[in-house]
Amino acid sequence: MPDNKIAVVHEWLVTFAGSERVVEQILNVYPDSDLYTLVDFLPEQQRPLVRSKRARTSFIQRLPWAKSKYRTYLPLMPLAVEQFDLSGYELVLSSSHAVAKGVLTGPNQLHICYCHSPMRYAWDLYHQYLTEGGLRSGVSGLLARLILHYIRLWDYQSAQRVDHFVANSRYIARRIKKVYGREAHVIYPPVNTAQFAPGARREEYYLTASRMVPYKKINLIVEAFAAMPDKRLVVVGDGPDFEKIKRLATRNVELVGYQPEDSLSRYMREAKAFIFAAEEDFGITPVEAQACGTPVLAFGRGGVLESVVDGKTGLFFDRQEAVSLTECVKRFERTADRFDPVSISRHAQKFSNENFRLEFERFIKARLQEWRAER
C-alpha cells in the first residue's frame, strides 16, 4: 500500500516529548504518510524529527493565543478533530492521549490507535484535576465539571470508532479495558537507547530527571534526601514547581535545571542510581538510565513495573512517601555491587527505536491483511 494512502493523526505538535517520539518513529515506518494535528507550532530546529512535514491543522490553529494556550481549547477539541476529512485514506493511524482517536472514518477505512493513555483529567485524575485547579466549588467549578462530563461521554463514544487499539504498556491496556471496554495489543514506546551507554566510572551521587510538576513527585525525592544528609542528590529539570522544590533542597541536593541530552546522558552514566517516584503510564527516563547501565530505584506502580526488573536492573519502593524511598536507598546501598551495568544496559535495548518500528510495522501489516481478507 502506498504511504500516501496513510494518515497519521496526533493531538498537537508544540514540543517534542514522549508521545511525539512515537509519531517520529511511525513516520519513519511510513515516511510518505500525511500528518494531521490540531495545532502545529513545532520549533523549526525540531522539524526534521517529523521528516520536515507540516501538519494539516484544525481551526484551533487560528484561534487567539493558540500557540501558548491551546490546552484551554479542550472543549472545542472533539469538534475540531472531527473536522479532518480523512475519507481519501485506506489506513488511519492515530497517536492519542486525548482526542486524536476521535477522527471520523468510514467502513472502507482501517483505524488503528496507538493509545498513550485514556484522557487522564477526564477519568482517573478527574478529582485531582478539580482540586489542584481550585474547581471544587463556584460557577467555574460547576462549568468545569459539566465540560468534563461532556468530554467523558464523547471520549467513550469516540473510542468505539477505533478498529484496533495498541497500548504503550500492559498498565495502559488495563486502563483502556476499564474505561473503553476495549482490548489492546501492547507495543512499548520507542526509546533512543543508542545514544546511551554505560560509563567507565561512577560518581557518588543519585540522580533524578523530570519536568517539575506535582505528579512527578520530585518534592518527595528531595524530602527523602534531606533526611539522608550523607547522600548526594542531583536533580535535572525545570517546570512550574522549580522554586517550590528549590526551597525544600538541603546542602546535599543540587538542582541543575534543564540540561541538553548530552549533559543528561553524562549525569545518567555517572550516577550511582536513578530515582523515579511517579506513577507513569510507561516512563522513558528509567529506560534511558538503564541504557546507561544505571540501576533504577522506582515507585512500584504503573508502567515502570514492565521496564525495571526488581533485584536485577533496579529496586522498587511501595509507597509514595519519603520514608519508603529512604528505605529503598538503604537497601540499594547494601546490595549495590550485585547490579551489573552491562546486563542492565542490555535489558534496556528491548525498548529501542528499532524494536518499536519492527513490532509496530508487523502489527499493522497483520491487521491490514485480516481487514482486506474480510472485505
Summary of the structure (lengths in Angstrom):
residues: 375
radius of gyration: 21.4
end to end distance: 15.6
largest distance: 67.0
contacts: 1250
relative contact order: 0.11
helix: 49%
strand: 17%
